[in-house]
Protein backbone atom coordinates (compact mmCIF):
# COMPACT_ATOMS: atom_id res chain seq x y z
CA UNK A 1 0.00 0.00 0.00
CA UNK A 2 1.40 3.30 -1.05
CA UNK A 3 2.24 5.83 1.67
CA UNK A 4 -0.38 8.58 1.87
CA UNK A 5 0.41 12.12 2.94
CA UNK A 6 -2.34 13.87 4.87
CA UNK A 7 -3.03 17.54 4.35
CA UNK A 8 -1.80 19.88 7.08
CA UNK A 9 -2.78 23.50 7.45
CA UNK A 10 -0.05 25.89 6.50
CA UNK A 11 1.78 27.22 9.54
CA UNK A 12 1.43 30.95 9.95
CA UNK A 13 4.34 32.87 11.40
CA UNK A 14 3.17 35.37 13.99
CA UNK A 15 4.71 38.78 13.78
CA UNK A 16 6.68 39.63 16.93
CA UNK A 17 5.70 42.83 18.63
CA UNK A 18 8.44 45.37 18.88
CA UNK A 19 9.39 47.09 22.16
CA UNK A 20 7.87 50.35 20.98
CA UNK A 21 4.49 48.78 20.25
CA UNK A 22 4.47 47.04 23.64
CA UNK A 23 5.35 50.29 25.35
CA UNK A 24 2.52 52.04 23.55
CA UNK A 25 0.04 49.42 24.77
CA UNK A 26 1.19 49.66 28.40
CA UNK A 27 1.25 53.44 28.50
CA UNK A 28 -2.05 54.72 29.76
CA UNK A 29 -3.34 58.16 29.21
CA UNK A 30 -2.92 60.30 32.33
CA UNK A 31 -6.11 61.27 34.03
CA UNK A 32 -6.76 64.93 34.38
CA UNK A 33 -6.60 66.25 37.94
CA UNK A 34 -10.04 67.43 39.09
CA UNK A 35 -10.38 71.15 39.67
CA UNK A 36 -11.22 70.66 43.35
CA UNK A 37 -7.97 68.75 43.85
CA UNK A 38 -5.83 71.37 42.16
CA UNK A 39 -6.50 73.94 44.86
CA UNK A 40 -6.58 71.62 47.84
CA UNK A 41 -3.07 72.61 48.96
CA UNK A 42 -3.01 76.05 47.42
CA UNK A 43 -3.19 77.67 50.86
CA UNK A 44 -0.32 75.59 52.21
CA UNK A 45 3.00 77.39 52.44
CA UNK A 46 6.22 75.45 52.69
CA UNK A 47 8.22 76.30 55.79
CA UNK A 48 11.38 78.35 55.43
CA UNK A 49 14.67 76.52 55.22
CA UNK A 50 17.33 77.04 57.88
CA UNK A 51 19.25 79.19 55.39
CA UNK A 52 16.23 81.40 54.71
CA UNK A 53 15.56 81.81 58.42
CA UNK A 54 19.09 83.15 58.84
CA UNK A 55 18.57 86.02 56.39
CA UNK A 56 17.55 89.51 57.51
CA UNK A 57 14.48 90.52 55.50
CA UNK A 58 13.92 94.11 54.37
CA UNK A 59 11.63 95.04 57.25
CA UNK A 60 14.02 93.73 59.89
CA UNK A 61 16.97 95.47 58.22
CA UNK A 62 15.05 98.74 58.18
CA UNK A 63 14.38 98.48 61.93
CA UNK A 64 18.01 97.65 62.74
CA UNK A 65 19.29 100.53 60.61
CA UNK A 66 16.75 102.95 62.09
CA UNK A 67 17.85 102.13 65.64
CA UNK A 68 21.59 102.30 64.92
CA UNK A 69 23.60 105.49 65.20
CA UNK A 70 25.06 105.07 61.74
CA UNK A 71 28.57 104.79 63.20
CA UNK A 72 30.30 101.46 63.83
CA UNK A 73 30.17 100.80 67.60
CA UNK A 74 33.55 99.03 67.54
CA UNK A 75 35.87 101.52 65.86
CA UNK A 76 33.56 104.51 66.56
CA UNK A 77 34.71 106.20 63.37
CA UNK A 78 33.59 104.45 60.18
CA UNK A 79 30.02 104.30 58.92
CA UNK A 80 28.14 101.13 59.82
CA UNK A 81 27.30 99.76 56.38
CA UNK A 82 26.66 96.05 56.98
CA UNK A 83 24.55 94.01 59.39
CA UNK A 84 26.40 91.45 61.50
CA UNK A 85 24.76 88.29 62.88
CA UNK A 86 25.70 88.45 66.56
CA UNK A 87 24.96 84.74 66.86
CA UNK A 88 26.38 83.44 63.57
CA UNK A 89 24.15 81.72 61.05
CA UNK A 90 26.39 78.66 61.29
CA UNK A 91 25.34 78.40 64.95
CA UNK A 92 21.60 78.70 64.19
CA UNK A 93 21.53 82.48 64.54
CA UNK A 94 18.36 83.76 62.87
CA UNK A 95 17.63 86.87 60.87
CA UNK A 96 15.75 88.61 63.67
CA UNK A 97 16.08 92.17 64.89
CA UNK A 98 17.56 91.13 68.24
CA UNK A 99 20.40 89.31 66.45
CA UNK A 100 21.52 92.16 64.21
CA UNK A 101 24.38 94.61 64.81
CA UNK A 102 25.37 97.32 62.35
CA UNK A 103 29.14 97.44 61.79
CA UNK A 104 31.62 98.68 59.23
CA UNK A 105 33.04 96.00 56.96
CA UNK A 106 36.57 95.85 58.49
CA UNK A 107 35.17 95.47 62.02
CA UNK A 108 32.61 92.95 60.79
CA UNK A 109 35.35 90.79 59.26
CA UNK A 110 37.46 91.13 62.40
CA UNK A 111 34.64 89.94 64.66
CA UNK A 112 33.86 87.04 62.34
CA UNK A 113 37.41 85.70 62.66
CA UNK A 114 37.98 86.44 66.36
CA UNK A 115 36.15 84.13 68.78
CA UNK A 116 36.87 86.38 71.77
CA UNK A 117 35.32 89.41 70.05
CA UNK A 118 32.42 87.28 68.85
CA UNK A 119 31.71 86.04 72.39
CA UNK A 120 31.92 89.59 73.75
CA UNK A 121 29.07 90.78 71.53
CA UNK A 122 27.08 87.62 72.22
CA UNK A 123 27.31 88.40 75.95
CA UNK A 124 26.29 92.03 75.33
CA UNK A 125 23.19 90.97 73.39
CA UNK A 126 22.39 88.22 75.89
CA UNK A 127 22.35 90.82 78.68
CA UNK A 128 20.26 93.15 76.54
CA UNK A 129 17.71 90.76 75.02
CA UNK A 130 17.88 87.52 77.02
CA UNK A 131 19.54 84.12 76.79
CA UNK A 132 18.03 83.20 73.42
CA UNK A 133 18.12 86.55 71.66
CA UNK A 134 18.75 84.92 68.26
CA UNK A 135 15.55 82.80 68.29
CA UNK A 136 12.87 83.32 65.68
CA UNK A 137 9.20 82.44 66.10
CA UNK A 138 9.68 78.80 65.09
CA UNK A 139 12.59 78.39 67.51
CA UNK A 140 10.41 79.69 70.34
CA UNK A 141 7.57 77.32 69.43
CA UNK A 142 9.91 74.32 69.49
CA UNK A 143 11.58 75.48 72.70
CA UNK A 144 8.28 76.05 74.51
CA UNK A 145 6.97 72.67 73.34
CA UNK A 146 10.03 70.90 74.77
CA UNK A 147 9.71 72.89 77.99
CA UNK A 148 6.07 71.87 78.38
CA UNK A 149 6.94 68.20 77.89
CA UNK A 150 9.76 68.45 80.44
CA UNK A 151 7.53 70.19 82.98
CA UNK A 152 4.87 67.52 82.49
CA UNK A 153 7.45 64.82 83.21
CA UNK A 154 8.62 66.67 86.33
CA UNK A 155 5.05 66.97 87.60
CA UNK A 156 4.43 63.27 87.05
CA UNK A 157 7.70 62.40 88.80
CA UNK A 158 6.85 64.59 91.80
CA UNK A 159 3.35 63.16 91.95
CA UNK A 160 4.73 59.63 91.97
CA UNK A 161 7.17 60.50 94.76
CA UNK A 162 4.32 61.92 96.84
CA UNK A 163 2.25 58.82 96.16
CA UNK A 164 4.87 56.33 97.38
CA UNK A 165 6.06 58.49 100.29
CA UNK A 166 3.96 56.66 102.96
CA UNK A 167 5.50 53.33 101.94
CA UNK A 168 9.00 54.83 101.74
CA UNK A 169 8.63 56.29 105.24
CA UNK A 170 7.41 52.93 106.57
CA UNK A 171 10.29 50.97 105.05
CA UNK A 172 12.87 53.59 106.04
CA UNK A 173 11.76 53.44 109.67
CA UNK A 174 11.74 49.63 109.67
CA UNK A 175 15.16 49.31 108.02
CA UNK A 176 16.73 52.10 110.06
CA UNK A 177 18.26 53.62 106.93
CA UNK A 178 17.36 55.48 103.78
CA UNK A 179 16.22 53.38 100.86
CA UNK A 180 18.71 52.75 98.08
CA UNK A 181 18.20 54.01 94.54
CA UNK A 182 17.32 50.58 93.16
CA UNK A 183 14.82 50.07 95.99
CA UNK A 184 13.14 53.39 95.22
CA UNK A 185 13.01 52.51 91.52
CA UNK A 186 11.32 49.23 92.42
CA UNK A 187 8.61 51.06 94.37
CA UNK A 188 8.15 53.58 91.55
CA UNK A 189 7.67 50.75 89.06
CA UNK A 190 4.60 49.41 90.89
CA UNK A 191 1.16 50.05 89.48
CA UNK A 192 -1.15 52.05 91.75
CA UNK A 193 -3.21 49.04 92.79
CA UNK A 194 -0.07 46.93 93.37
CA UNK A 195 1.38 49.70 95.54
CA UNK A 196 -1.75 49.75 97.72
CA UNK A 197 -1.55 45.96 98.21
CA UNK A 198 2.18 46.13 98.94
CA UNK A 199 1.72 48.95 101.47
CA UNK A 200 -1.01 47.04 103.30
CA UNK A 201 1.07 43.87 103.32
CA UNK A 202 4.15 45.65 104.71
CA UNK A 203 2.07 47.39 107.37
CA UNK A 204 0.69 44.05 108.53
CA UNK A 205 4.14 42.43 108.49
CA UNK A 206 5.74 45.24 110.47
CA UNK A 207 2.79 45.84 112.73
CA UNK A 208 2.76 49.53 111.93
CA UNK A 209 -0.05 51.62 110.46
CA UNK A 210 0.57 53.27 107.12
CA UNK A 211 -1.25 56.11 105.46
CA UNK A 212 -3.49 54.90 102.64
CA UNK A 213 -1.68 55.07 99.32
CA UNK A 214 -3.81 57.23 97.01
CA UNK A 215 -5.07 55.47 93.91
CA UNK A 216 -6.12 57.88 91.18
CA UNK A 217 -8.63 57.25 88.48
CA UNK A 218 -8.40 58.86 85.06
CA UNK A 219 -8.67 62.65 85.17
CA UNK A 220 -8.10 62.98 88.93
CA UNK A 221 -4.36 63.44 89.02
CA UNK A 222 -3.98 67.10 88.25
CA UNK A 223 -5.81 69.97 89.83
CA UNK A 224 -6.60 73.11 87.88
C-alpha positions in Angstrom: 0.0 0.0 0.0 1.4 3.3 -1.1 2.2 5.8 1.7 -0.4 8.6 1.9 0.4 12.1 2.9 -2.3 13.9 4.9 -3.0 17.5 4.4 -1.8 19.9 7.1 -2.8 23.5 7.5 -0.1 25.9 6.5 1.8 27.2 9.5 1.4 31.0 10.0 4.3 32.9 11.4 3.2 35.4 14.0 4.7 38.8 13.8 6.7 39.6 16.9 5.7 42.8 18.6 8.4 45.4 18.9 9.4 47.1 22.2 7.9 50.4 21.0 4.5 48.8 20.3 4.5 47.0 23.6 5.4 50.3 25.3 2.5 52.0 23.6 0.0 49.4 24.8 1.2 49.7 28.4 1.2 53.4 28.5 -2.1 54.7 29.8 -3.3 58.2 29.2 -2.9 60.3 32.3 -6.1 61.3 34.0 -6.8 64.9 34.4 -6.6 66.3 37.9 -10.0 67.4 39.1 -10.4 71.2 39.7 -11.2 70.7 43.3 -8.0 68.8 43.8 -5.8 71.4 42.2 -6.5 73.9 44.9 -6.6 71.6 47.8 -3.1 72.6 49.0 -3.0 76.0 47.4 -3.2 77.7 50.9 -0.3 75.6 52.2 3.0 77.4 52.4 6.2 75.4 52.7 8.2 76.3 55.8 11.4 78.3 55.4 14.7 76.5 55.2 17.3 77.0 57.9 19.3 79.2 55.4 16.2 81.4 54.7 15.6 81.8 58.4 19.1 83.2 58.8 18.6 86.0 56.4 17.5 89.5 57.5 14.5 90.5 55.5 13.9 94.1 54.4 11.6 95.0 57.3 14.0 93.7 59.9 17.0 95.5 58.2 15.0 98.7 58.2 14.4 98.5 61.9 18.0 97.6 62.7 19.3 100.5 60.6 16.7 102.9 62.1 17.8 102.1 65.6 21.6 102.3 64.9 23.6 105.5 65.2 25.1 105.1 61.7 28.6 104.8 63.2 30.3 101.5 63.8 30.2 100.8 67.6 33.5 99.0 67.5 35.9 101.5 65.9 33.6 104.5 66.6 34.7 106.2 63.4 33.6 104.4 60.2 30.0 104.3 58.9 28.1 101.1 59.8 27.3 99.8 56.4 26.7 96.1 57.0 24.6 94.0 59.4 26.4 91.5 61.5 24.8 88.3 62.9 25.7 88.5 66.6 25.0 84.7 66.9 26.4 83.4 63.6 24.2 81.7 61.1 26.4 78.7 61.3 25.3 78.4 65.0 21.6 78.7 64.2 21.5 82.5 64.5 18.4 83.8 62.9 17.6 86.9 60.9 15.8 88.6 63.7 16.1 92.2 64.9 17.6 91.1 68.2 20.4 89.3 66.5 21.5 92.2 64.2 24.4 94.6 64.8 25.4 97.3 62.4 29.1 97.4 61.8 31.6 98.7 59.2 33.0 96.0 57.0 36.6 95.8 58.5 35.2 95.5 62.0 32.6 92.9 60.8 35.4 90.8 59.3 37.5 91.1 62.4 34.6 89.9 64.7 33.9 87.0 62.3 37.4 85.7 62.7 38.0 86.4 66.4 36.1 84.1 68.8 36.9 86.4 71.8 35.3 89.4 70.0 32.4 87.3 68.9 31.7 86.0 72.4 31.9 89.6 73.7 29.1 90.8 71.5 27.1 87.6 72.2 27.3 88.4 76.0 26.3 92.0 75.3 23.2 91.0 73.4 22.4 88.2 75.9 22.4 90.8 78.7 20.3 93.2 76.5 17.7 90.8 75.0 17.9 87.5 77.0 19.5 84.1 76.8 18.0 83.2 73.4 18.1 86.5 71.7 18.7 84.9 68.3 15.6 82.8 68.3 12.9 83.3 65.7 9.2 82.4 66.1 9.7 78.8 65.1 12.6 78.4 67.5 10.4 79.7 70.3 7.6 77.3 69.4 9.9 74.3 69.5 11.6 75.5 72.7 8.3 76.1 74.5 7.0 72.7 73.3 10.0 70.9 74.8 9.7 72.9 78.0 6.1 71.9 78.4 6.9 68.2 77.9 9.8 68.4 80.4 7.5 70.2 83.0 4.9 67.5 82.5 7.4 64.8 83.2 8.6 66.7 86.3 5.0 67.0 87.6 4.4 63.3 87.1 7.7 62.4 88.8 6.9 64.6 91.8 3.3 63.2 91.9 4.7 59.6 92.0 7.2 60.5 94.8 4.3 61.9 96.8 2.3 58.8 96.2 4.9 56.3 97.4 6.1 58.5 100.3 4.0 56.7 103.0 5.5 53.3 101.9 9.0 54.8 101.7 8.6 56.3 105.2 7.4 52.9 106.6 10.3 51.0 105.1 12.9 53.6 106.0 11.8 53.4 109.7 11.7 49.6 109.7 15.2 49.3 108.0 16.7 52.1 110.1 18.3 53.6 106.9 17.4 55.5 103.8 16.2 53.4 100.9 18.7 52.7 98.1 18.2 54.0 94.5 17.3 50.6 93.2 14.8 50.1 96.0 13.1 53.4 95.2 13.0 52.5 91.5 11.3 49.2 92.4 8.6 51.1 94.4 8.2 53.6 91.6 7.7 50.8 89.1 4.6 49.4 90.9 1.2 50.0 89.5 -1.2 52.1 91.7 -3.2 49.0 92.8 -0.1 46.9 93.4 1.4 49.7 95.5 -1.7 49.8 97.7 -1.6 46.0 98.2 2.2 46.1 98.9 1.7 49.0 101.5 -1.0 47.0 103.3 1.1 43.9 103.3 4.1 45.7 104.7 2.1 47.4 107.4 0.7 44.1 108.5 4.1 42.4 108.5 5.7 45.2 110.5 2.8 45.8 112.7 2.8 49.5 111.9 0.0 51.6 110.5 0.6 53.3 107.1 -1.3 56.1 105.5 -3.5 54.9 102.6 -1.7 55.1 99.3 -3.8 57.2 97.0 -5.1 55.5 93.9 -6.1 57.9 91.2 -8.6 57.3 88.5 -8.4 58.9 85.1 -8.7 62.6 85.2 -8.1 63.0 88.9 -4.4 63.4 89.0 -4.0 67.1 88.3 -5.8 70.0 89.8 -6.6 73.1 87.9 
